[in-house]
Amino acid sequence: MKRFILFGAPGSGKGTMGERIQRDFGFARIATGDILRAEIERGSAEGRQARAHMDSGGLVPDELVIEMVRRRLQAGDLDGGYVMDGYPRTLRQAEALSQVPCDGEKAVFIEVDEEQAVGRLLSRLTCRECGAIYNRANKPPLRPGICDVCGGAVEPRRDDNEQSVRERFRVYAERTLPVIEYYHRLGVLARIDGNGPAGPVYERLRGLIA
């Protein structure tokens, strides 16, 4: 099975690109946010621990995230290939992922200007129930305030304010530099320009898969 890794700062468009790859290539899409929500809803021991860290405003420890992703990668829906959406975020996570065999791997860093990323995140809306993501500017829900997928309430995330977004951008840049260097050393790293509309960005990305 092939493994395609997408990573980039908050607001770089990883989620949108991951969804399009899933749609066009039939890859399973694996996003840590989805995994965390599923484990929390399931009430697993890892989910309860993750929820405690999230509720206190802290980061979910690497060992918890790695274990949840490892379990997800044992599912039987990955034979056609899979795309990692926003994982790994740390060097430890990257090294753990490399222990999972695959037939071929490509890591793509989506580079985006801070101002553009901040603007995207300040326009973002999220379903409170299923986590579906929308954008006021270019991807609003069909009915204002109501999720197209599950009918839940769609609203801005509490931490999508300018101060918080800029701090997340800064922290991401610091934490991710070793990950970029790691995949560069492995010889599987590609970089694409993530600025501008999603369509042209996806065409640049698509050329790395086809």
N, C-alpha and C positions, 0 to 999 in steps of 0.2 A: 504494500500500500504506500501511496505517496503522502508526504506531509508538507503542507504549505503553512508557513508561519507569518502572521501579520503582526507587526508591532509599530507603535508610534505614540506620540504624546496624546493626552486627552484632547479631543476635538480634531484629530487627524483623519477621522473617517473610517477607522478600522471596522466598526460594526457594519456600516453601509457596504464596504468592500467585501467583507466576509459574507454578507447576505447575497450579494450578486454572484460571488464565486460558487456558493452553494446552489443557487438557482441555475447557473449556466453550465456547471461542470459536474453537478451531482455529488460534490464533496460534502461529507458531514461537517457541520460547523460546530466547533467547540469553543465556547466563551466562558471564562471563569465566572463572570457575573451570573450566567444562567445556572452553572453548576452550584454556586453558592446558594442561590435562591432555592434550587431543587433540594439541596441537603437540609436547608433550614425548614422548608415546608415538610420534608420527610421526617424531621425530628431526629436525625441521626446524631450520634455523639459528636462527630466533626461539625455538623451543622449548628449544634448548640454552642460549641466552642467558638465557631466563627461569628455567630450572632452576638455573643458576649463582647468580642473584640469590636465588632462594628457598632454596637450600641454605645460603647464607651468612646467612640471616635478614633480608635486605633486601627492599625493595619492588621489584616489577618496574617498570622505567621506563615512563613514559607512551608514549614512541615505540614501544616493543615492543608494549604492549597495544593501542594504536591501530592498528598495522599488522595484528595478528592479528584484531581485530574487523573492520577494513575488509575483509579477505579473506573473513571469514565472511559479511559482508553482501552479497557478490557471488554467494552461492549462489542456486539457483533455487527455493528453498522458501519465499520470503517474500511472495509475491503476496497471500496472504490476510491479511497483517498479521503483526507480530512484537512480542514483548515483550522489552525489555532488562531483565535481572535483575541489578541491582547495578552497572550501567554506565550512564552515566559516574560516576566517583568523584572526578574532579578537573575544574577549569575547562577545562584544555587538552583533556581527553577530551570534554567537553561540546561545546566549539567544533568539534572534529573530527567529532563525530557530526552536528552541524548541517549539515555539508557533504554529507551523504548525503541525497538527495532522498526525500521521502515525501509522501503525500496528506494526512496529518493527524497531529498529534503531541499527546500528553498526557504530562506528567511528574507522577508521584505520589510524594510524600514520605510514607513511613509513619513516623509519630511514635510512639515508644515510650519509656516510663520506663526509666531505666538499670537499676533493680533488677529489673524484669521481664525486660529483655533479658539481663542477666547470668544470671538463673535459667534462662532457656531455653538459653543456650549451655552452661551447666554440665551440663545434661541431654542435650546433643546427642551423637549417635553417628554416625560416618561409616564407610562401606565403604572399606576400604583399597584395593580393586581398582577399583571403578567410580565412587566418589565419592557414591553415594546417601546421603541424609541421613535419619536417624531421630532420635527423641526418647524417652528413657526414660519420660517422663510420659504422652505422648499419641500417640506414633507409634513404638512399639517394633517391631523386626523380628518376623516370625511365629515364627521360631526364634531363641532368644537367641544373640547373637553371630554370626549368619549372615545375610548380605544376601539379601533377597527377590528381588532383581533378578539377581544374578550368582553368588550362593553364596560370595562373598568374606567375609573377616573384618570384623566390625563392631565398632568400638571408639571410645572418645573420642579426639578430636584432641589431640596433645601440647600444643598451645598453648591448649586450652580449660580453663585454670585461672583462678581468680578474678583474680589480679594481671594476667595477660596480657589477659583479657577486658576488664577495666576500662580498661586502657591503650589497647586497640583502640577502645573506645567513645569515649574522649577524643580520640584522633587522628582518628577518623572525623568527629567533630563539627567539628573545626578545618578539616579538608580539604574538607568537603562544604558548608560555609556559602556559599562563592562559587558552587557549583553551584546551590544553592537560589535564590540571588539571580539567577543567570543565567536560569533558567527562569521566574522571576517576571517578569523584564523582558520576556521573550518572550511573556508572557501565556498560558502553557500549564501553569502549575503548579497542582496541587491538593494538599491535605494531608488525610490521614485519620488517625484515632486507631487505632494499631496495638496498643493494650493489650487484654488479655482473650483469650478463646478465638478460634481461627482462623475459625470459622464466621461470627460476627458481623462480624469484621474484613473478611472476604471479601465479605460482603453490602454493606458500605459501599464497598468497592473496585469491586465489580461494577456498582454504579449509575453509575460514571463511564465505563463502557464501553458498556453497553447503550443 
